Each structure stands twice: as C-alpha cells, then as structure tokens.
Amino acid sequence: MEVRAGVGAGLVTRWRVRRVAEAFATALLPPRCVVCEGQLARSEPGLVCGVCWSRLPSLPAPRCERCGHPTYARGCHWCESLPPYVRAARSVCWATGGVGLGVVHALKYQGWHAVAREMGERMARLDWPEDVVRERAALVPVPLSSKRLRERGYNQSDKLADALAAAWNVPVWRDVLQRVRHTQTQTRLTPGDRLRNVSNAFRAPGSARRALRGAHVVLIDDVVTTAATLNACAAALCAGGARIASFVTFGRAPAAGDRL
C-alpha cells in the first residue's frame, strides 16, 4: 500500500509540475494566430483568430449550382473544365491575400496541421445540391507522392478529410486512390502543363473496385486552381468503378476576370 501511495503521489507531483510548466510557458509565450501572428484571446480555441476568419475572402454570389464558381453575365466558364462525371464542386474562399493563402500555408507548409479542424468546420457548412448530400458515400483525400509525404510528414488533404468526415458523418476512404508517380508542384505551371503533369498520375487499385462500384465519392483537397489534379483523380476513381465524383476544397484560385 505504501508503494502504491508513493507511486500515486509521484504521478500527482509530476502532473502538477507539468501544469505549472505549461502555465509558465503560456505566460511567457502567449498563443498567437498562425496567420497574422496576433495574440489569441482566451476565448479563441483554435489557431486562427476571429479577426482573420472574419476577413476570409468569400466567393461572391451568385454562384453556379454545379461548380460553385461565381457567375457573371456571360454565364459560368469554370464548369467547362469539369468532365461530365463530376457532379458538383464547392470551395470556402478565394485562395488569395493574407488570410485565404495564410490559412492554407499554415496547414500545408508550416506544420500547423491542427488548423485543419477549423478549416473543415467551414467546409462542412457549404451548401450542396440535394442529390450530393443524399448520395455521398465517402470522402477521398488527394494522395501525396511518397517523396512529398516524407518531406511534409503528413498529407494536408488527409487532415481536412478527417475533420470533414466527422461533421458529415461519412467515412474516409484512403485505400481507393493511389498516386503512382511523383509530380511537380502545380503552383507555377501553366494550365496545359498542369494537365500533362498529372496525366496518368493516379489509379484506383483493383482491391478498391468493390467499394467504388456505383459510388458517389467526394474528393477533398486544400486548394483547386484549374481542377487538373482533381479531374485526374476523378478519372481514376470512375475508371475503378465509381459512378460519379464531387469536389470540395478549402480554397479556390481565381481565374482571369473573376471579381475578388
């Protein structure tokens, strides 16, 4: 009994020391917003401050019912980039400026993968056609190459998928889509180069065919620009048996002529 009591007292002591150390660290280094680096208020539980979230550059209305892109007098031009087996696409904000890009960069390049929860909460609020809500069978994160995964340590699309799956109450299927070769980053490529870069870069393994058969799957990524990567993923999934695909991203890069 004395030994048990001694062990318990030791655990309590270590717990108290850890709490004091955490409080001391917080006092010396108060938590700061990962976007603007301003001090976070105690009432702000996340990694991004309320001011930054309020400045998120939303896509203006009206928006296309299918692709979610802002529409203009000339109609929707973004849908032209989507193949017929893509049902719908949605994004939370423009991936521009200090806040839109700042949140994405915090997740993707700065190691703040916990910010995916806040991003996923906003992605979960997006409005979808009724058939997408009714049919969506699973979320499929865009896979990274093994080289990129080693460099980054995690897949940002995986983190977003976990956050969104919890809100939507749908599963995440990570074994139905594979990236079969390493590709260049799409950031500085022209639209034509983007298509060539991801051509035949993805496949659905034979073991996934049973799960994919007739399914409506939702592909998830951090940002969409020309949809070349997502289209290549959708093509692979539909070749593997999926009936249709939809896209959801946190950010969307504006096209020429878009009003921000």
C-alpha positions in Angstrom: 0.0 0.0 0.0 2.8 2.4 0.8 4.4 1.7 -2.6 1.1 2.3 -4.3 0.6 5.6 -2.4 4.2 6.6 -3.2 3.6 6.0 -6.9 0.3 7.9 -6.9 1.9 10.8 -5.1 4.7 10.8 -7.7 2.2 10.9 -10.5 0.3 13.8 -8.9 3.6 15.7 -8.4 4.6 15.3 -12.0 1.2 16.3 -13.2 1.4 19.5 -11.0 4.9 20.3 -12.3 3.7 19.8 -15.9 0.7 22.1 -15.3 2.9 24.8 -13.8 5.4 24.5 -16.6 2.6 24.8 -19.2 1.2 27.9 -17.4 4.6 29.4 -17.2 5.2 28.8 -21.0 1.9 30.3 -21.8 2.6 33.4 -19.8 6.0 33.8 -21.5 4.8 32.8 -25.0 1.1 33.5 -25.3 -0.6 31.7 -28.2 -0.6 33.6 -31.4 -2.7 33.4 -34.6 -0.9 31.3 -37.3 -2.0 33.8 -39.9 -1.5 37.4 -38.6 0.7 36.4 -35.5 -1.5 38.5 -33.3 -2.1 37.3 -29.7 -5.1 34.9 -29.4 -7.8 35.7 -26.9 -8.5 33.1 -24.2 -12.0 32.7 -25.8 -10.5 31.6 -29.1 -9.9 27.9 -29.0 -8.3 27.5 -32.4 -5.1 28.6 -34.2 -6.6 31.4 -36.2 -8.0 34.5 -34.6 -11.6 35.7 -35.1 -10.4 38.8 -36.9 -8.7 36.7 -39.6 -11.6 34.4 -40.0 -13.9 37.5 -40.5 -11.6 38.7 -43.3 -11.7 35.4 -45.2 -12.3 36.3 -48.9 -15.5 34.5 -49.6 -16.5 33.7 -53.2 -19.1 36.3 -54.2 -22.7 35.4 -55.1 -24.4 34.4 -57.4 -22.6 31.1 -57.8 -23.0 28.3 -60.2 -25.2 25.5 -58.8 -22.9 22.9 -60.2 -19.4 24.1 -59.7 -19.9 26.8 -57.1 -17.9 29.3 -59.0 -19.1 33.0 -59.2 -21.3 33.5 -62.3 -21.4 36.6 -64.4 -23.5 37.9 -67.3 -21.6 35.6 -69.7 -22.5 32.6 -67.6 -20.3 30.1 -65.9 -17.0 29.4 -67.5 -15.5 27.3 -64.8 -17.8 24.3 -65.5 -16.1 23.9 -68.8 -13.1 22.5 -67.1 -15.1 19.7 -65.4 -15.8 16.3 -67.1 -19.3 15.1 -67.2 -18.8 12.5 -64.4 -18.1 15.4 -61.9 -21.4 16.3 -60.3 -20.5 19.3 -58.2 -17.6 21.3 -56.7 -17.5 23.6 -53.7 -14.9 25.9 -52.0 -15.0 28.0 -48.9 -13.0 31.0 -50.1 -10.6 32.5 -52.6 -7.0 31.3 -52.0 -5.7 34.8 -52.2 -4.4 37.6 -49.9 -3.1 37.4 -46.4 -5.9 35.3 -44.9 -7.0 33.0 -47.7 -3.5 31.9 -48.5 -2.3 32.3 -45.0 -4.6 29.6 -43.6 -3.7 27.2 -46.4 0.0 27.8 -45.9 -0.2 27.3 -42.2 -1.7 23.9 -42.9 0.4 22.9 -45.9 3.9 24.3 -45.3 4.2 25.5 -41.7 3.3 22.3 -39.9 0.1 23.6 -38.3 -2.0 20.5 -39.2 -4.4 21.2 -36.3 -5.8 24.1 -38.2 -7.5 21.5 -40.5 -10.2 21.2 -37.9 -11.2 24.9 -38.2 -11.0 24.7 -42.0 -13.1 21.5 -42.0 -15.8 23.2 -39.9 -16.2 25.9 -42.6 -16.1 23.3 -45.4 -18.9 21.4 -43.6 -21.2 24.5 -43.9 -21.0 24.7 -47.7 -24.3 24.3 -49.5 -24.7 21.3 -51.9 -27.3 20.0 -54.3 -29.7 17.6 -52.5 -28.5 14.6 -54.5 -24.9 15.1 -53.4 -25.9 15.2 -49.8 -28.1 12.1 -50.2 -25.6 10.1 -52.3 -22.1 10.9 -51.0 -20.6 7.6 -49.9 -17.2 8.7 -48.7 -14.5 11.3 -48.7 -11.4 10.5 -50.7 -8.3 12.8 -50.0 -6.0 13.5 -52.9 -2.9 11.4 -52.1 0.6 12.7 -52.0 3.6 11.0 -53.5 5.8 9.1 -51.1 8.5 11.7 -51.7 6.3 14.6 -50.8 4.8 12.8 -47.8 8.3 12.2 -46.4 9.2 15.9 -46.9 6.0 17.2 -45.3 5.4 14.5 -42.7 1.6 14.3 -43.3 -0.9 14.8 -46.1 -2.9 18.0 -45.6 -5.9 16.5 -47.5 -6.0 13.7 -45.0 -6.3 16.1 -42.2 -9.1 18.0 -43.9 -10.9 14.8 -44.7 -10.8 13.7 -41.1 -12.3 17.0 -40.0 -15.0 17.0 -42.6 -15.9 13.3 -42.2 -16.6 14.0 -38.5 -19.0 16.8 -39.4 -20.7 14.9 -42.3 -20.7 11.5 -40.6 -19.3 9.8 -43.7 -16.2 7.6 -43.9 -12.8 8.5 -45.3 -11.6 6.0 -48.0 -7.8 6.3 -48.2 -7.1 3.0 -50.0 -9.2 3.5 -53.1 -6.9 6.0 -54.8 -3.1 5.9 -55.3 -0.6 8.3 -56.7 1.6 6.1 -58.9 4.3 8.7 -59.7 5.8 11.8 -58.2 4.7 15.1 -60.0 6.0 18.6 -59.9 4.2 21.1 -57.7 1.4 22.7 -59.8 1.8 26.2 -58.4 3.9 27.7 -61.2 2.7 25.6 -64.1 0.5 26.8 -67.0 -2.9 25.2 -67.4 -1.6 23.0 -70.2 1.5 22.0 -68.2 -0.8 21.1 -65.2 -2.8 18.7 -67.3 0.4 17.0 -68.6 1.9 16.9 -65.1 -0.9 14.9 -63.6 -1.8 12.8 -66.6 -2.0 9.1 -65.5 -0.5 10.0 -62.1 -3.4 8.3 -60.2 -5.1 5.0 -60.2 -7.7 3.0 -58.3 -6.2 -0.3 -57.2 -8.1 -3.5 -58.1 -8.9 -4.1 -54.5 -11.0 -0.9 -54.4 -13.3 -1.9 -57.2 -15.9 -3.5 -54.9 -16.2 -0.4 -52.7 -16.2 2.0 -55.6 -18.8 0.2 -57.7 -21.6 2.7 -58.3 -20.5 5.1 -55.6 -20.7 8.8 -55.5 -17.4 9.9 -53.9 -16.3 13.3 -52.8 -12.6 14.2 -53.5 -11.0 16.6 -51.0 -8.0 18.9 -51.4 -6.8 22.1 -49.8 -6.9 24.3 -53.0 -8.2 24.0 -56.5 -6.9 26.1 -59.4 -7.7 24.6 -62.8 -9.1 21.3 -61.3 -6.4 19.4 -63.3 -5.4 17.3 -60.3 -8.9 16.7 -59.0 -10.1 15.8 -62.6 -7.3 13.3 -62.9 -8.3 11.7 -59.5 -11.9 11.6 -60.5 -11.0 9.9 -63.8 -9.1 7.2 -62.0 -11.9 6.6 -59.5 -14.5 6.4 -62.2 -12.3 4.0 -64.2 -12.1 2.0 -61.0 -15.9 1.7 -60.7 -17.2 4.9 -59.1 -20.3 6.3 -60.8 -19.7 10.0 -60.1 -17.5 12.3 -58.1 -17.8 15.7 -56.5 -15.0 18.1 -55.3 -14.6 20.1 -52.1 -11.7 22.3 -51.2 -11.0 25.0 -48.7 -9.6 27.5 -51.2 -10.1 28.3 -54.9 -7.6 30.2 -57.0 -9.4 32.9 -59.0 -9.4 32.7 -62.8 -8.8 35.6 -65.1 -11.7 38.0 -65.0 -13.0 36.9 -61.6 -14.0 39.6 -59.2 -12.5 39.3 -55.8 
